[in-house]
Amino acid sequence: MTMVGARSVSAVPPATWREHWFEHDQELWLHAYDDDVAVYVDQSVAGRIQWICPFVSRCWLYAKRAYGDDFGGDRLYVVLHQGRYSGGHPAYHFDGSHDYRNVIDCGPGPWDSGAGGS
């Protein structure tokens, strides 16, 4: 797990999170986080994925600046799978199915091919 960035205004996200939506039923582990994003992976995610947290954090900050800061909660939770679950889906802070968090759940990877995006 990696802490990215120097700000510290938000609580540390949980070290694990169990999926319980749609056909998803995976144990997730916190890979990296900052004040804006928490990245969770399942056991199948491999490779160099350090670029994801800073990249998605910049995207989330842009969305909040461009569209307002009324997204509820202080983080975007990113869930990554590799080799399962085609496509991806969002969930929003008012949706109990994803524990009232803003979520993007993505599969099937691999996620190390985006290293140039950081």
C-alpha positions in Angstrom: 0.0 0.0 0.0 1.3 3.5 -0.9 0.3 6.9 0.4 0.5 9.4 -2.4 0.8 13.1 -1.9 1.5 15.2 1.1 -2.0 16.5 2.2 -3.7 14.7 5.1 -7.2 15.9 5.6 -9.1 12.6 5.1 -9.1 9.5 7.2 -7.2 6.4 6.0 -9.5 4.2 4.0 -10.1 0.6 5.2 -7.3 -1.8 4.4 -9.7 -4.3 2.9 -13.2 -4.1 1.3 -15.4 -7.0 0.3 -17.4 -6.5 -2.9 -21.1 -7.4 -2.7 -22.7 -6.0 -5.8 -23.9 -7.6 -9.1 -21.8 -10.8 -9.7 -18.9 -9.3 -7.8 -17.8 -11.1 -4.6 -14.1 -10.5 -4.3 -12.0 -9.5 -1.3 -10.2 -6.2 -2.2 -7.0 -4.8 -0.8 -6.1 -1.2 -0.6 -3.2 -0.6 -3.0 -2.7 3.2 -2.8 -4.6 6.3 -1.7 -4.4 10.0 -1.3 -6.9 12.5 0.0 -9.0 12.2 -3.2 -8.7 8.6 -4.4 -8.5 5.1 -2.9 -7.4 2.3 -5.2 -8.4 -1.2 -4.4 -7.3 -4.4 -6.2 -8.3 -8.0 -6.1 -5.8 -10.8 -5.9 -5.6 -11.2 -9.7 -4.2 -7.7 -10.3 -0.5 -7.8 -11.1 2.1 -5.6 -12.7 3.3 -2.1 -12.1 0.2 -0.1 -11.3 1.7 2.8 -9.3 0.6 5.2 -12.0 -3.1 4.7 -11.4 -3.6 6.6 -8.1 -1.9 9.8 -9.2 -3.6 9.7 -12.6 -7.1 9.0 -11.4 -6.6 11.6 -8.6 -5.9 14.3 -11.1 -9.0 13.2 -13.1 -11.2 13.3 -10.0 -9.9 16.8 -9.0 -10.5 18.0 -12.6 -14.1 16.7 -12.5 -14.7 18.4 -9.1 -13.3 21.7 -10.4 -15.2 21.5 -13.7 -18.6 20.3 -12.4 -18.6 21.4 -8.8 -17.6 19.7 -5.5 -21.1 18.3 -4.8 -20.2 14.6 -5.3 -20.6 13.6 -1.6 -17.8 12.1 0.3 -14.2 13.1 -0.1 -12.9 10.3 -2.2 -13.4 8.3 -5.4 -12.9 4.6 -4.7 -11.3 2.8 -7.7 -11.7 -1.0 -7.9 -9.5 -2.9 -10.3 -9.8 -6.5 -11.5 -7.6 -8.4 -13.9 -8.8 -11.2 -16.2 -12.5 -11.1 -14.9 -15.6 -8.9 -15.2 -15.7 -7.4 -18.6 -16.2 -3.6 -18.8 -16.8 -1.5 -15.7 -19.4 0.4 -13.9 -19.8 3.5 -11.7 -21.7 3.9 -8.4 -22.5 7.0 -6.5 -22.4 8.2 -2.9 -26.2 7.9 -2.5 -26.2 4.2 -3.5 -26.1 1.7 -0.7 -25.0 -1.1 -3.0 -21.5 0.3 -3.0 -21.5 1.4 0.7 -22.5 5.0 -0.1 -19.2 5.7 -1.9 -18.4 7.2 -5.3 -16.9 4.1 -7.1 -15.5 3.2 -10.4 -15.2 -0.6 -10.8 -13.1 -1.7 -13.7 -12.0 -4.9 -15.3 -10.5 -6.9 -16.9 -7.0 -5.2 -17.1 -4.1 -5.5 -17.4 -3.4 -2.2 -15.7 0.4 -2.0 -16.1 0.1 -0.9 -19.7 -0.9 2.7 -18.7 2.5 3.5 -17.2 2.9 6.4 -19.6 -0.2 8.1 -18.2 1.4 9.3 -15.0 
